[in-house]
Amino acid sequence: MTQAVATLAVAMIVAIAARRVKLPYTVGLVIVGAVLTLSRPDFGPHLTHEVIFDLILPPLLFEAALSLSWRELLRDSLPLLTLAGLGTVISAAFVAWASVALLHWPLPSALVFGALIAATDPVAIIAMFKDNGVKGRLRLLVESESLLNDGAAAVLFVMALAWAEGHGAGEGAGDIALTLGRIVLGGVAVGALTGGAAILIAMGTAEHMIEAALTTIAAFGSFLIAERLHVSGVLATVTAGLIMGNLGLLREDNRSYLSYKGREFVHGFWEFAAFLANSMVFLMIGVDVASTPFLNYGAPLIFSVIAIVLAARALTVYPLSALFLFSRWRISFPEQHVLWWGGLRGALGLALALSLPDTLPLRDMIVVSTFAVVAFSIVVQGLTMPLLLRALGFMPGPVQ
């Protein structure tokens, strides 16, 4: 408990200082976490698969989904589903191929790493765009893709890990498609049922505290139930947030299931919850990055892995965006550049890497490589993103 309070206190100090020096808040947290760990190795709690999945992801995903309009999502559904589905498969396949051809990894380990690093991370991306005050279609494209591509990444990871351990060698394309459908549709169904049930109960009360409590139950309950059923917890929580947001916070007063006071309270409550979760996760990422033995594996490996992941993202964004070049879903070249460089990796990839069994070949190397990609994306890409946004005309003026 003492460590948690100390970590939160440090995060708040960093938040104040970051605003003063015009440094992205999330980048500041990672840097400070790393510095504190180097000077005091016992500082702060460490990330685990359970901490990320049980405490970090539900509030961040739910808060992001609450403000997403499903009309806007439907308008860009075709490019979003293409990037989130086919794009994730392309990225995972390229990373796996390059890991075998260039790094000489065994195929099972390469496939597992390709699957867990393929999906862009909603936690890091949403925080980055909030830091930079980006809104409109660009933010919708980048954030929504990161919220949706978990389904494809989850099934790829499950299949790759099963194959690597010798349990899924006999599965064909039909089995993979059925598993993908179960994970994706199952997650959406759990989120819809959980969110719908919470709305029905909330309609019977005008007490804002109860309304906020019901959204909390829906956010965490949908995620935990989905994970227990081995379907997508991310999609479950996102679906619950979309339903409760579009039928509550984004609706007119007389058509919302929330009272006027409830809408104000729920909005502020989830902003605060997301802020706390962001503060903790990025500081803990910094703590764990500093204690990761990068030097044991050498700079050539670290930089090669980062380059491979960046190349995989480019092969995803530019060719798939070209499919819509002459349609109403056209993604402009400046938007494509942001989609590429803004494809950050973060807590989601780390959670999958930390869940790998010790028996997997090169397990420690995969974890170290994942931390390297995450550290690079948050610090280097996060720091340079404001420069790119201003250069492309998406963010005039200095960062606030």
BADO-373093 format. One record per residue (C-alpha): residue in one letter; z, y, x; residue number from 1. Coordinates in pm, whole numbers, plus 50000, padded with zeros to 5 digits. Layout:
residues N
resn, pz, py, px, resi
A, Z, Y, X, NUM
...
end
This chain:
residues 400
resn, pz, py, px, resi
M, 50000, 50000, 50000, 1
T, 50087, 50237, 50284, 2
Q, 49749, 50174, 50446, 3
A, 49569, 50241, 50118, 4
V, 49749, 50573, 50066, 5
A, 49685, 50677, 50428, 6
T, 49318, 50585, 50393, 7
L, 49288, 50789, 50074, 8
A, 49461, 51087, 50237, 9
V, 49219, 51075, 50530, 10
A, 48926, 51054, 50288, 11
M, 49039, 51369, 50106, 12
I, 49074, 51560, 50434, 13
V, 48725, 51449, 50533, 14
A, 48591, 51561, 50192, 15
I, 48726, 51913, 50244, 16
A, 48607, 51932, 50605, 17
A, 48261, 51793, 50524, 18
R, 48200, 52069, 50270, 19
R, 48307, 52331, 50522, 20
V, 48072, 52212, 50798, 21
K, 47782, 52124, 50562, 22
L, 47798, 51754, 50659, 23
P, 47711, 51487, 50399, 24
Y, 48042, 51356, 50272, 25
T, 47954, 50988, 50305, 26
V, 47831, 51030, 50662, 27
G, 48149, 51215, 50750, 28
L, 48361, 50931, 50611, 29
V, 48177, 50666, 50814, 30
I, 48205, 50869, 51135, 31
V, 48574, 50948, 51086, 32
G, 48651, 50586, 50997, 33
A, 48482, 50469, 51316, 34
V, 48660, 50728, 51532, 35
L, 49001, 50643, 51387, 36
T, 48946, 50272, 51444, 37
L, 48839, 50327, 51805, 38
S, 49155, 50530, 51869, 39
R, 49385, 50315, 51655, 40
P, 49254, 49961, 51598, 41
D, 49504, 49881, 51318, 42
F, 49396, 50175, 51102, 43
G, 49298, 50116, 50742, 44
P, 49210, 49818, 50526, 45
H, 48893, 49622, 50595, 46
L, 48599, 49541, 50373, 47
T, 48578, 49196, 50219, 48
H, 48340, 49042, 49969, 49
E, 48619, 49050, 49708, 50
V, 48708, 49417, 49766, 51
I, 48344, 49524, 49732, 52
F, 48269, 49314, 49424, 53
D, 48601, 49349, 49239, 54
L, 48698, 49710, 49314, 55
I, 48409, 49911, 49460, 56
L, 48086, 49820, 49280, 57
P, 48194, 49828, 48910, 58
P, 48307, 50195, 48894, 59
L, 48018, 50322, 49107, 60
L, 47751, 50134, 48913, 61
F, 47900, 50216, 48573, 62
E, 47933, 50587, 48649, 63
A, 47573, 50604, 48771, 64
A, 47440, 50420, 48465, 65
L, 47635, 50640, 48221, 66
S, 47411, 50938, 48302, 67
L, 47077, 50751, 48305, 68
S, 46858, 50812, 48002, 69
W, 46684, 50493, 47888, 70
R, 46392, 50703, 47763, 71
E, 46329, 50814, 48119, 72
L, 46375, 50459, 48245, 73
L, 46122, 50324, 47994, 74
R, 45876, 50597, 48090, 75
D, 45872, 50477, 48452, 76
S, 45957, 50112, 48381, 77
L, 45635, 49965, 48526, 78
P, 45659, 50115, 48878, 79
L, 46036, 50064, 48880, 80
L, 46012, 49694, 48793, 81
T, 45727, 49650, 49043, 82
L, 45928, 49806, 49326, 83
A, 46251, 49632, 49228, 84
G, 46096, 49289, 49171, 85
L, 45782, 49234, 49375, 86
G, 45898, 49488, 49634, 87
T, 46220, 49299, 49701, 88
V, 46028, 48974, 49750, 89
I, 45782, 49140, 49992, 90
S, 46064, 49299, 50190, 91
A, 46262, 48976, 50216, 92
A, 45954, 48778, 50318, 93
F, 45857, 49024, 50592, 94
V, 46210, 49042, 50734, 95
A, 46230, 48663, 50741, 96
W, 45889, 48630, 50908, 97
A, 45966, 48898, 51168, 98
S, 46309, 48746, 51243, 99
V, 46143, 48412, 51320, 100
A, 45838, 48548, 51505, 101
L, 46002, 48828, 51704, 102
L, 46370, 48736, 51729, 103
H, 46319, 48357, 51735, 104
W, 46580, 48294, 51468, 105
P, 46579, 47959, 51286, 106
L, 46398, 47982, 50953, 107
P, 46703, 47916, 50731, 108
S, 46903, 48201, 50888, 109
A, 46600, 48432, 50878, 110
L, 46545, 48366, 50507, 111
V, 46911, 48434, 50426, 112
F, 46911, 48759, 50621, 113
G, 46584, 48869, 50462, 114
A, 46724, 48809, 50115, 115
L, 47057, 48987, 50163, 116
I, 46907, 49293, 50335, 117
A, 46604, 49330, 50104, 118
A, 46769, 49520, 49820, 119
T, 46842, 49889, 49864, 120
D, 47203, 49976, 49795, 121
P, 47293, 50180, 49484, 122
V, 47629, 50287, 49626, 123
A, 47484, 50455, 49935, 124
I, 47179, 50599, 49758, 125
I, 47366, 50751, 49464, 126
A, 47618, 50909, 49699, 127
M, 47339, 51049, 49918, 128
F, 47156, 51210, 49626, 129
K, 47478, 51358, 49490, 130
D, 47549, 51503, 49834, 131
N, 47206, 51668, 49839, 132
G, 47195, 51780, 49476, 133
V, 46861, 51608, 49406, 134
K, 46764, 51568, 49040, 135
G, 46457, 51492, 48830, 136
R, 46205, 51208, 48852, 137
L, 46253, 51154, 49225, 138
R, 46623, 51083, 49181, 139
L, 46546, 50860, 48883, 140
L, 46296, 50655, 49085, 141
V, 46515, 50604, 49390, 142
E, 46844, 50544, 49209, 143
S, 46698, 50327, 48932, 144
E, 46512, 50104, 49177, 145
S, 46834, 50045, 49368, 146
L, 47018, 49963, 49044, 147
L, 46750, 49719, 48927, 148
N, 46652, 49532, 49245, 149
D, 46981, 49344, 49263, 150
G, 46848, 49079, 49025, 151
A, 46561, 48980, 49253, 152
A, 46778, 49002, 49565, 153
A, 47050, 48789, 49405, 154
V, 46817, 48502, 49318, 155
L, 46649, 48521, 49661, 156
F, 46988, 48510, 49832, 157
V, 47112, 48217, 49622, 158
M, 46791, 48021, 49683, 159
A, 46777, 48100, 50055, 160
L, 47141, 48006, 50110, 161
A, 47105, 47684, 49908, 162
W, 46796, 47589, 50107, 163
A, 46965, 47678, 50437, 164
E, 47255, 47448, 50350, 165
G, 47021, 47170, 50239, 166
H, 47107, 47192, 49869, 167
G, 46790, 47350, 49734, 168
A, 46509, 47194, 49934, 169
G, 46354, 47028, 49630, 170
E, 46329, 47338, 49411, 171
G, 45981, 47457, 49325, 172
A, 45837, 47775, 49182, 173
G, 45935, 47676, 48827, 174
D, 46299, 47623, 48923, 175
I, 46307, 47953, 49109, 176
A, 46160, 48137, 48809, 177
L, 46417, 47978, 48577, 178
T, 46701, 48074, 48810, 179
L, 46569, 48431, 48835, 180
G, 46546, 48453, 48456, 181
R, 46897, 48318, 48414, 182
I, 47051, 48557, 48668, 183
V, 46867, 48867, 48543, 184
L, 46866, 48803, 48167, 185
G, 47216, 48658, 48180, 186
G, 47347, 48971, 48350, 187
V, 47174, 49197, 48099, 188
A, 47307, 48989, 47806, 189
V, 47666, 48998, 47934, 190
G, 47645, 49376, 47984, 191
A, 47494, 49432, 47638, 192
L, 47756, 49219, 47465, 193
T, 48046, 49375, 47657, 194
G, 47923, 49731, 47608, 195
G, 47842, 49670, 47242, 196
A, 48186, 49522, 47173, 197
A, 48356, 49819, 47341, 198
I, 48151, 50061, 47130, 199
L, 48242, 49882, 46805, 200
I, 48612, 49902, 46890, 201
A, 48584, 50267, 47001, 202
M, 48427, 50362, 46669, 203
G, 48759, 50284, 46503, 204
T, 48956, 50539, 46703, 205
A, 48941, 50906, 46799, 206
E, 49203, 50876, 47075, 207
H, 49041, 50981, 47401, 208
M, 49275, 50770, 47615, 209
I, 49177, 50455, 47427, 210
E, 48808, 50548, 47451, 211
A, 48836, 50585, 47828, 212
A, 49029, 50258, 47854, 213
L, 48754, 50077, 47662, 214
T, 48487, 50207, 47903, 215
T, 48703, 50080, 48191, 216
I, 48731, 49736, 48033, 217
A, 48354, 49731, 47978, 218
A, 48278, 49838, 48338, 219
F, 48502, 49585, 48513, 220
G, 48492, 49319, 48243, 221
S, 48113, 49295, 48234, 222
F, 48096, 49260, 48613, 223
L, 48371, 48999, 48640, 224
I, 48247, 48792, 48344, 225
A, 47891, 48794, 48478, 226
E, 47997, 48689, 48826, 227
R, 48214, 48412, 48677, 228
L, 47906, 48287, 48488, 229
H, 47696, 48310, 48808, 230
V, 47464, 48578, 48672, 231
S, 47408, 48933, 48799, 232
G, 47728, 49138, 48787, 233
V, 47540, 49447, 48899, 234
L, 47291, 49425, 48612, 235
A, 47574, 49349, 48367, 236
T, 47767, 49663, 48460, 237
V, 47451, 49876, 48471, 238
T, 47350, 49751, 48124, 239
A, 47696, 49820, 47982, 240
G, 47688, 50168, 48134, 241
L, 47339, 50241, 48000, 242
I, 47434, 50137, 47647, 243
M, 47766, 50322, 47642, 244
G, 47615, 50630, 47807, 245
N, 47310, 50659, 47585, 246
L, 47503, 50594, 47264, 247
G, 47797, 50809, 47371, 248
L, 47784, 51072, 47646, 249
L, 47411, 51148, 47615, 250
R, 47404, 51164, 47234, 251
E, 47462, 51462, 47009, 252
D, 47820, 51510, 46893, 253
N, 47764, 51391, 46536, 254
R, 47588, 51069, 46646, 255
S, 47814, 50967, 46936, 256
Y, 48075, 50693, 46903, 257
L, 48301, 50908, 47125, 258
S, 48508, 51199, 47000, 259
Y, 48436, 51541, 47148, 260
K, 48752, 51525, 47360, 261
G, 48669, 51165, 47452, 262
R, 48326, 51262, 47585, 263
E, 48475, 51526, 47813, 264
F, 48756, 51298, 47927, 265
V, 48534, 50993, 47987, 266
H, 48285, 51199, 48187, 267
G, 48556, 51346, 48411, 268
F, 48739, 51015, 48441, 269
W, 48433, 50828, 48571, 270
E, 48337, 51107, 48808, 271
F, 48687, 51081, 48956, 272
A, 48677, 50698, 48968, 273
A, 48339, 50704, 49146, 274
F, 48466, 50965, 49390, 275
L, 48767, 50749, 49480, 276
A, 48555, 50435, 49518, 277
N, 48300, 50619, 49734, 278
S, 48575, 50765, 49950, 279
M, 48731, 50427, 50015, 280
V, 48414, 50224, 50072, 281
F, 48247, 50457, 50321, 282
L, 48565, 50508, 50520, 283
M, 48611, 50129, 50532, 284
I, 48248, 50087, 50639, 285
G, 48323, 50319, 50931, 286
V, 48636, 50120, 51014, 287
D, 48446, 49791, 51019, 288
V, 48142, 49929, 51202, 289
A, 48366, 50047, 51486, 290
S, 48526, 49704, 51516, 291
T, 48195, 49515, 51505, 292
P, 48101, 49368, 51847, 293
F, 47751, 49516, 51875, 294
L, 47759, 49508, 52255, 295
N, 47803, 49131, 52254, 296
Y, 47455, 49095, 52107, 297
G, 47273, 49367, 52303, 298
A, 47083, 49682, 52213, 299
P, 46741, 49509, 52195, 300
L, 46856, 49291, 51904, 301
I, 47020, 49579, 51718, 302
F, 46722, 49814, 51744, 303
S, 46476, 49534, 51667, 304
V, 46656, 49445, 51347, 305
I, 46668, 49809, 51236, 306
A, 46295, 49851, 51309, 307
I, 46211, 49533, 51117, 308
V, 46403, 49648, 50808, 309
L, 46240, 49992, 50817, 310
A, 45895, 49834, 50851, 311
A, 45970, 49599, 50560, 312
R, 46065, 49896, 50344, 313
A, 45740, 50073, 50434, 314
L, 45540, 49762, 50342, 315
T, 45716, 49765, 50008, 316
V, 45686, 50132, 49914, 317
Y, 45340, 50245, 50024, 318
P, 45117, 49953, 49911, 319
L, 45297, 49910, 49578, 320
S, 45293, 50284, 49508, 321
A, 44916, 50281, 49573, 322
L, 44877, 50054, 49269, 323
F, 44974, 50348, 49046, 324
L, 44785, 50619, 49234, 325
F, 44534, 50685, 48953, 326
S, 44762, 50622, 48656, 327
R, 45019, 50822, 48462, 328
W, 45286, 50654, 48678, 329
R, 45150, 50808, 48998, 330
I, 45408, 50839, 49274, 331
S, 45313, 51126, 49504, 332
F, 45305, 51082, 49880, 333
P, 45611, 51308, 49931, 334
E, 45799, 51093, 49678, 335
Q, 45687, 50780, 49862, 336
H, 45823, 50918, 50190, 337
V, 46162, 50974, 50025, 338
L, 46153, 50626, 49870, 339
W, 46092, 50480, 50216, 340
W, 46343, 50678, 50420, 341
G, 46591, 50690, 50132, 342
G, 46602, 50310, 50098, 343
L, 46954, 50288, 50235, 344
R, 47155, 49970, 50278, 345
G, 47529, 49963, 50223, 346
A, 47812, 49785, 50048, 347
L, 47599, 49537, 49854, 348
G, 47435, 49389, 50164, 349
L, 47768, 49381, 50345, 350
A, 47930, 49193, 50056, 351
L, 47661, 48924, 50070, 352
A, 47679, 48900, 50449, 353
L, 48058, 48869, 50445, 354
S, 48032, 48588, 50189, 355
L, 47819, 48367, 50416, 356
P, 47976, 48031, 50510, 357
D, 48082, 47973, 50870, 358
T, 47850, 47672, 50886, 359
L, 47534, 47882, 50856, 360
P, 47346, 47902, 51191, 361
L, 47375, 48251, 51349, 362
R, 47622, 48356, 51079, 363
D, 47801, 48607, 51307, 364
M, 47470, 48749, 51430, 365
I, 47358, 48804, 51069, 366
V, 47683, 48987, 50988, 367
V, 47651, 49206, 51301, 368
S, 47284, 49278, 51221, 369
T, 47375, 49375, 50865, 370
F, 47644, 49615, 50988, 371
A, 47391, 49765, 51232, 372
V, 47135, 49828, 50956, 373
V, 47402, 49973, 50726, 374
A, 47542, 50202, 50996, 375
F, 47194, 50328, 51087, 376
S, 47092, 50387, 50727, 377
I, 47407, 50574, 50629, 378
V, 47449, 50783, 50945, 379
V, 47096, 50840, 51078, 380
Q, 46899, 50828, 50754, 381
G, 47180, 50999, 50565, 382
L, 47200, 51285, 50816, 383
T, 46824, 51338, 50832, 384
M, 46758, 51305, 50459, 385
P, 46837, 51674, 50383, 386
L, 46584, 51775, 50650, 387
L, 46320, 51548, 50496, 388
L, 46392, 51670, 50143, 389
R, 46362, 52033, 50250, 390
A, 46045, 51965, 50451, 391
L, 45885, 51799, 50147, 392
G, 45996, 52075, 49911, 393
F, 46246, 51877, 49707, 394
M, 46553, 52068, 49820, 395
P, 46496, 52438, 49890, 396
G, 46775, 52619, 50067, 397
P, 47078, 52486, 50257, 398
V, 47285, 52185, 50149, 399
Q, 47576, 52291, 49929, 400
end
